[in-house]
Amino acid sequence: MNTSSSTPSSAVSAASAASAITPPDGWRGVVTDWSGDRATFRVPWGKAMMWIFLLSDTFVFSSFLIGYMTVRMSTTATWPNPAEIFALNVGGHPVPLLLIAIMTFVLITSSGTMAMAVNYAYRRDRDKTAACILATAYFGIAFVGMQAFEWTNLIVHEGIRPWGNSMGAAQFGACFFMITGFHGLHVSAGVIYLLTVMRKVLNGTLERRGNYELVEIAGLYWHFVDLVWVFIFALFYLW
């Protein structure tokens, strides 16, 4: 009697366990994903929200760059030559786009160190993860510092303002300071974000949680910032 009664109960338990593992399909699956408060479509909440933020930020940067291209193609005033206006004097000789090339190299290198940080994070190597995150933050600080130097040179020595430009089209200053300033704000926020994540890595917070997913989420943000700079570099400094 006991054997026959235990068999159905064990079968029911196995069936319920299988249904718990296999998510329901259709709208029930969507409701289950969103109501679990931990994962959305089998993607953790933190990563899903970062992707949504990056998608919205893509629209903002795209609007800025499309607006810049529209203004540049429609204006009748002379547009400044980037090779001249962004030249850096070395030994008394102007070198076109030298500072911009260094800034681009620094930011792309920081993308490499961020990828290394994610790699070490999933290996549970706390010290190397923190070191790579710190290196990425230092590259970000260096980039913002060079951008501040570039702004100072344009404002003080070239006479370019957000509301005017002594070297050609007045719209140049407005477009340049708005787009590069908005990107620089993202880099600055990213540096603070990275240092916060590094602190969590060093004090063992992520180990106690059992995963280093926060490092990957920070990497998504940083790679996005680097990718946006590639478009700014191509459209603003090379065009």
N, C-alpha and C positions, 0 to 999 in steps of 0.2 A: 504493500500500500504506500509506504513512504517513498519507495523508488519511483513508482508511477506518478506520484504527486509532485516530486521534485523535478522531474524531467520537463514538464510544461513551464514551471516557474523559471528554470534555468534558460529555457528557450526564449521566454519572454524577456529575461534580463539581457540575453545576447542580442535579441532584436532591438531592444531599446538602446543598448550601447551602440549598435550599428547605426541606428537613426540619429544618435547624438553626434557620431563622427561624420556621417554623410549629411551635408546641409541640404535642406529642401530646395526644390527648383521653383522657378517662376517668381511671382510677387511675394510668396511666403519666404523665399530665400533672400529677397531684397530686404524685407522687414526684419528677418533674423540677423542679417549682416549689420544693419544700421542700429538695431536695438541692443546689440551685444555690448556696446559702450567700450569695446576694445579693438575690434577689427572691422574694416569695411571691405567687402568683396575679397576677403582673405588678405587684406593689406592693413597693417597696424594703423591706428588712428593718427599717430604723429606723422607718419610718412604720407598718408592720404591728405592730411591738412596742409603739409608742406607743398605737395604737388598742386593743390588748389590755389595756394598763395602764389606759387611761381607762375601758374597759368594766368592769374589776374595781373601779376606784375609784367608778364609778357605783353599783355594788351596795352598797359601803360607805356612801356618803353617803345612798343611798336607805334603807338599814336604819336609819341614825341619824334621819333625818327622819320615817320611819314610826313609829319608836319614840317620838319626841318627840310626834307627833300622838296616838298611843295614850295616852301618859301624860297629856297635857293633857285629853283627852276623858274619861278614866276617873277622874281625881283629884277628890275631893270638896272639897279645900281651894280657897280663892280664888286664882285665877291673877292675877298682877300685870298691870296695864294697860300695854301697851307705850308708849302715848302719854305716860304719866306717868313711867315708870321710865327711859325713854330720852330724856327731854327735856333740852335744853341751855339753861342760863341765859344769856340775852343781855340785858345792861342790867338785871339783876334780874328779868327775866320769863322763865319757862320756855317754850321753843319746842319743841313735840313733834317728835321724830325728825329734828331739824336735822342733827346729826352723822351719823346713819345715811344721810340723803339725800346729804350731801357725800361720804361713803365710797362710796356706790353710784355717784355721778357720776364719781368718780376712777377706779374700777375699770372702768366702761364706757368711759371715755375711753381707758384703757390698752389696751382691746381694739381700739380704732380705730388707735392708734399701732402696735400689733403687726401689724395687717393691712397698714398702710403699709410696715412693715419687710419683710414677705413680698413685697409688690409690688416694692419697690426691689431686693430680693434677686434676683428673677428677671429684673430688668433689668441685673443685674451692677453696680449702683451701690453700691460698698462703703461710701462715706462716709455716704450717706443711710440705708443699711440700719443701720449701726452707731448713727447718731444716733437713729433711731426705736426701736431696741432699748433704748438707754440711757434714752430718755424713758419707755418702758414700765416699765423697772426702777425708775425714780424714782417713777412712779405707784404701783407695788407697795410701795415703801418707805413712801410717804406713807400708803397704806392701812393697813399694819401699824402704823405709828406712831399713827394715829387709833384703831385697835382697842386698842392698849395704853393709850391715854388713856381709852377707854371702860371697859376692864376696871378700871383704877385707880379711876375714879369709882364704879363699882358696888361694888368691894370696900371701899374706904376710906370713902366717904361714904354709900352706901346699905346697907352691911352685908350684902351678898349674897355667899355662899360656895358652892363646889361641893357642900357637904354641908348647906347650910341657906339660909334666906331670911327676912329680917325683914319682908318686905313681902307674904307670902302663902305659896303652895305651896312646900314645900321642894324639890320636884323641879325647880323653875324654874332654880335655880343649876346643878344637875348637867347639865341639858340644854343650857343656854346656854353654859357654859364648855367643855363637851365638843365641841359642834358648831362654834361659832365658833372655838374653839382649833384644832380639826382643820383647818378651812378656812384659818385664819391660817398654820398650818404649811405648807400647800400653797403659799400665796402667798410665804412666805419662801423655800421651796425653789425656787419659780419664779424669784424674783429672782436667786438664785445661778446658776441654770441660764441665765437670760438674759445675765448678765454673762459667763459662760463662753463662750456662743455669740458674744457681741459681740467678745470677745478673738480668737476664731478668725476672725471676719470682718475685723478690723483687721489682723491679722498675715498675711493672705492664705492661710490654710490652706484655706478653702473654694474659693478661686479655683484653687489648685493641684489640688484634687480635681476641678475642672471643674463643680461644681454647688453651689447654695446650699440644698440640701434640708434641711439641719439647721435653718435658720431657720424653714422651714415646720413642721417637727416641733415646735420650741419653741412656735410659734404655736398648734398644736393643743392643747398642754398649757395655755397661758395662756387660750385661749378657753374651755376646759373649766372652769378655775377661776372665770372670770367668770360662766359659765352657772350653776354651782353657787350662787354668791352670790345670783343672782336668786331661786332657790328659797328660800334661807335668808331673804332679805329679805322675801319674800312670806309665808312661813309663820311666821317668828319675830317680825318687827317689825310686820307689818300685821294679823295674825290676832289 
